[in-house]
Amino acid sequence: MYPLLSFIGDENFLFALYIFVIAAATDGLDGYLARVMGWQTDLGKILDPIADKVLLIGTIFILWINGYIPLFVLIIFVLRDFIIILGAAFHMTVYDTDTPAPNIFGKITTFSHIAYLAFVFIDIIFGLTITTLAIDIIVASITFISLALYGAGWSKLTAKLHRE
């Protein structure tokens, strides 16, 4: 994480893009191998999503500080991840449940975040305008919908567990 943020801070966006893409790809490969090979652990189920959030939020934050991402995108990204972490912690402690499994829309949201940030880097490096306000709004909307779906799922689960 530090090399990525350092490259962004030094405005070496090409190397930042390389590090970001490698980190995102190896995270995806790690998750895939863990599922396919049966290498999942309880600790990994907790640490992997946290590592994802640190990568994405750290990258978004430093890009926002440098004026490359609008504030509303930063807020919705951080708010979603913060609420998901709180919701998961709540369910795991109050109801003594397992680590919550990500839903398919959560995976789509993570992919959209990775693609969005890669396009921001590409815009900066090549002077393009891929990430327009419309793209910012679309990615923020996907993020908000994901948060709403997680919230609805947790509400149903909480109601079910409370009845039991």
Helices and strands as residue ranges (DSSP letters): H 2-9, H 13-37, H 42-65, H 71-94, H 104-126, H 133-163
